[in-house]
């Protein structure tokens, strides 16, 4: 009785003899009725199965309650606990996970696009610098062309390293 008052807000005399189904959230009626039938028809030794549903609090909001019932003879004994915060935390975790996965996909798409967008002109620069290096150049020009070629190769390695590191991190996350 104290539990009902704490969790659902009712005094024992306000709820005694009243069917609890009237307090159950409409979306939970079918599953709750099915659980009630299961408990009523349970044979000795059958496993105790739990049910989570929402009950309307006296103040009007819903409280998520997990309950288990056991039949003994012509009586049914039950135990229940408020899991409102637990269910909300689980929902928040699922939503945060989905948001993180979406952000990771967006980052992957961005890196893949940027890698392509950087590589295409970079390969053009490297190719032209290679062609330029095969022409007659002054020593000063040859030094500048060699510097451009080395810088291009360094940039190409950097883009490849970033792409490879991201790919490995993404594959690792998939298996976690």
Buried (B, 14 or more C-beta within 10 A) or exposed (E): EEEBBEBBBBEEEEBEEEEBEEBBBEEBEEEBEEBBEBBEEBEEEEEEEEBBBBBBBBEEEBBBBBBBBBBEEEEEEEEBEBBBEEBEEEEEEEEEEEEEEEEBEEEBEEBEEEBEEBBEEBEEBBEEBEEBBEEEBEEEEBEBBEEBBEBBEEBBEEBEEBBEEBEEEBEEEEEE
